[in-house]
């Protein structure tokens, strides 16, 4: 995997982790509108790509701790499917403050990569239908593009159908 780094955009824990791992990725900064109703749909529009190719990072509480679900921005997280993929009875959406403390990122800019501590992660199966997927680069207004295989490797993600339209 060759290193592909563009000078655009900030250095974040996500880009540091990608650079350290030697993973090819692209940087996509854009002007974030604080009044945007959906961070993910805003990113898809700014990048000019299908929202199904842009993925949001959502944290869930498993009772034993937090975990991560990565799903397309134009859909929702299926909590029962995430629980099944994680091998637990049920999950609930994590408290935003807990998500920020655990990941080191702010809501709307939580990247699945470079979090303060590695959390169990589930990547929606639809990601594998694309050569490149886009996820938050660790700040609002900054996405990164990389292969779903590299994303799964870096996050040690389980592959499962966890999104729903």
Secondary structure by P-SEA (a helix, b strand, c coil): cbbbbbccccccaaaaaaaaacccbbbbbcccccccccaaaaaaaaaccccccbbbbbbbbcccbbbbbbbbccccccaaaaaaaacccccccccaaaaaaacccccccccccccccccbbbbbcccccccccccccccccbbbbbbaaaaaaaacccccccccc
